[in-house]
Amino acid sequence: MNNQTGVTVEGLRKIYPSSAGVAGGIHEADFHLPPGTFFTLLGPSGCGKTTTLRCIAGLEHPDSGRVQVDDRVFFDQRKGIWVPLNRRNIGMVFQSYAIWPHMSVFENVSFPLRVAKDRSYSREEISSMTMKALSTVALESFAERSATQLSGGQQQRVALARAIVREPSLLLLDEPLSNLDAALRDNMRTELKRLQRQLGITTIYVTHDQAEALDMSDKIAVINQGRVVQLDTPEAIYFRPENAFVADFVGTTNLLSGKVAKACPKGGSAKVRLANGQIIDCTSLRDVAEGDAATISVRPESIVVVDGSGGDPGNRINAQVKLRGFVGNLARYELTADDMKFSVNTNPKVQLRPGDNVVLGFSPDDAIVLADN
Ligand SMILES: Nc1ncnc2c1ncn2[C@@H]1O[C@H](COP(=O)(O)OP(=O)(O)OP(=O)(O)O)[C@@H](O)[C@H]1O
């Protein structure tokens, strides 16, 4: 049994040369995951998520950096260490989860045990470990069935059973739910989360779906153009986005531009003057000096329509309703205030009409001066 220290990735870099002059890949990724962490790489298509995962798996040779899982160093460019894929014992499930159609469910799941290079398994071990993995995904009664006789969700579970059959200390999942229809995807998301918590396997999950990332993860790294732009808990990523990219990519937000009217240190209370001259009380995620340009993020659900029934909201802005949308559990309003646009989510019972003049309120705690402009 390995000493469980988790996963350490340091200075991981893999840049692909590109004929179009835009080099894709990942630049100097750094993170440490304590054992049992569910960690998600989140970002738009082409940002470098899969490249990072492939470097950790051993499917790709990084340009530089270091990858350690528990007490085993898999890659260290300085020391010339490179452990091949088939000696890493990492469980993997990819988007095209590649269940072999000519094999039974049992044969599919037992495959990694039968071809393992770093140790051999007896017939009894193969049988008991395969059945244990199948029972973990509630498919033990399907062992003899042909893989082609399974639904999409069942095939996905077979792929998962195959990934965990060798009891790896690391599980890599690359958009494993993207081939499933919406309802099944939701079920599998809950199932996967439950399974990961039950097994306690450190997991690195790749997705471009922010709802999936927020729901499943202990920690999220948001990646943009090959760089990790914020690494934090789902709550911090959502409520304390450090830059406009994160604020906009994860959920929707209102971005307001202005100039700092009262300086403050990182984490303190700042005042920002908007283009219309109005001063907003904010929380700043960086040191700001008077006169600095600043972008403020305020989530649509952090804004209330002031009707006199609640307490003091802190900041107030006069606005006019332009559009109302009803999405069941909430109403979505689009409003304007001078040259600014606002999106506001309210209780669906709030009934406003286009043309109505209202006062929008939000707390200084929810008006975040972003770390990068
Ligand atoms: N083998 C390769 N050769 C050249 N460029 C590559 C190679 N693999 C990936 N890239 C480029 O590197 C960048 C990152 O690709 P990567 O697959 O890591 O992105 P991703 O974030 O996983 O995207 P997606 O969500 O679309 O899978 C892209 O611009 C891609 O075109």
The ligand as an SDF file (V2000), in Angstrom:
LIG
                    3D

 31 33  0  0  0  0  0  0  0  0999 V2000
   -1.3700   16.6200  -30.4330 N   0  0  0  0  0  0  0  0  0  0  0  0
   -1.5620   17.9190  -30.5850 C   0  0  0  0  0  0  0  0  0  0  0  0
   -0.8660   18.6380  -31.5050 N   0  0  0  0  0  0  0  0  0  0  0  0
   -1.0280   19.9770  -31.6520 C   0  0  0  0  0  0  0  0  0  0  0  0
   -1.9060   20.7090  -30.9310 N   0  0  0  0  0  0  0  0  0  0  0  0
   -2.6230   20.0560  -29.9990 C   0  0  0  0  0  0  0  0  0  0  0  0
   -2.5040   18.6450  -29.7810 C   0  0  0  0  0  0  0  0  0  0  0  0
   -3.3630   18.2860  -28.7850 N   0  0  0  0  0  0  0  0  0  0  0  0
   -3.9940   19.4220  -28.4090 C   0  0  0  0  0  0  0  0  0  0  0  0
   -3.5510   20.4810  -29.1290 N   0  0  0  0  0  0  0  0  0  0  0  0
   -3.9850   21.8770  -28.9880 C   0  0  0  0  0  0  0  0  0  0  0  0
   -3.7680   22.2930  -27.6450 O   0  0  0  0  0  0  0  0  0  0  0  0
   -4.8530   23.0790  -27.1720 C   0  0  0  0  0  0  0  0  0  0  0  0
   -5.4410   22.4620  -25.9350 C   0  0  0  0  0  0  0  0  0  0  0  0
   -6.0730   21.2250  -26.2690 O   0  0  0  0  0  0  0  0  0  0  0  0
   -6.8150   20.3450  -25.1870 P   0  0  0  0  0  0  0  0  0  0  0  0
   -7.2900   19.0910  -25.8490 O   0  0  0  0  0  0  0  0  0  0  0  0
   -5.9630   20.1950  -23.9860 O   0  0  0  0  0  0  0  0  0  0  0  0
   -8.0520   21.2800  -24.8360 O   0  0  0  0  0  0  0  0  0  0  0  0
   -9.3480   21.0080  -23.9470 P   0  0  0  0  0  0  0  0  0  0  0  0
   -9.4130   22.1320  -22.9760 O   0  0  0  0  0  0  0  0  0  0  0  0
   -9.3200   19.6400  -23.3710 O   0  0  0  0  0  0  0  0  0  0  0  0
  -10.5030   21.1570  -25.0180 O   0  0  0  0  0  0  0  0  0  0  0  0
  -11.8390   20.2840  -25.2810 P   0  0  0  0  0  0  0  0  0  0  0  0
  -12.7830   20.6700  -24.1730 O   0  0  0  0  0  0  0  0  0  0  0  0
  -12.2750   20.7930  -26.6060 O   0  0  0  0  0  0  0  0  0  0  0  0
  -11.4400   18.8520  -25.2680 O   0  0  0  0  0  0  0  0  0  0  0  0
   -5.8360   23.1830  -28.3370 C   0  0  0  0  0  0  0  0  0  0  0  0
   -5.5900   24.3970  -28.9800 O   0  0  0  0  0  0  0  0  0  0  0  0
   -5.4740   22.0140  -29.2220 C   0  0  0  0  0  0  0  0  0  0  0  0
   -5.7530   22.3100  -30.5590 O   0  0  0  0  0  0  0  0  0  0  0  0
  1  2  1  0
  2  3  1  0
  2  7  2  0
  3  4  2  0
  4  5  1  0
  5  6  2  0
  6  7  1  0
  6 10  1  0
  7  8  1  0
  8  9  2  0
  9 10  1  0
 10 11  1  0
 11 12  1  0
 11 30  1  0
 12 13  1  0
 13 14  1  0
 13 28  1  0
 14 15  1  0
 15 16  1  0
 16 17  2  0
 16 18  1  0
 16 19  1  0
 19 20  1  0
 20 21  2  0
 20 22  1  0
 20 23  1  0
 23 24  1  0
 24 25  2  0
 24 26  1  0
 24 27  1  0
 28 29  1  0
 28 30  1  0
 30 31  1  0
M  END
$$$$
